[in-house]
Amino acid sequence: MWFATCAHASAQQSAELPRDNEAVSAFGKVFDLRDYTAKEGTFTLTAYNLDKISTGKDPGDPGYGVTATGTSAASGRTVAVDPTVIPYGALLRIDGVGWRVAEDTGGAIRGNHIDVLVESRRGALTFGVKRHCHVEIYLPKTPEDAAPVHQIANRRFGA
């Protein structure tokens, strides 16, 4: 696995971020950023996919493809976070990655660490480890404004 910093994100990736000062359209929904409290931080990024190596589950296993919040995991949307640092349902704008939703967690996700869901094992390995990544975190001011997640954190499937 190789290490990089987020400062090396390509100009094309940064230009593709659908962002303005008041609203963002992502995941088939428009989010009014005025309904969110913004904060920012520096995080280490890694990537995972839905294979058994990353999740411990095979297709057909209970809970396969289901996040800690009960949503169906989706690359391009789902990230795993430490929910004591970033609450579930928060919108994230990750430099070099784009907009994501905090929907999942994992055994190795602690502190300022975000695990980005990608399509394949190869994609996760290519992603590598990115250190010192700037992340904007948008916390809903009211529960109604949160990105859609089901609050069933800490539920263990098949137990």
Buried (B, 14 or more C-beta within 10 A) or exposed (E): EEEBEBEEBEEEEEEEBEBEEEBBEBBEEEBEBEBBEEEEBEBBBBBBBBBEEBBEBEEEEEBBBBBBBBBEBBBBBBBBBBBEBBBBBBBBBBBBBBBBBBBBBBEEBEEBBBBBBBEEBEBBEEBEEBEEBBBBBBBBEEEEBBBEBBEBBEEEEEE
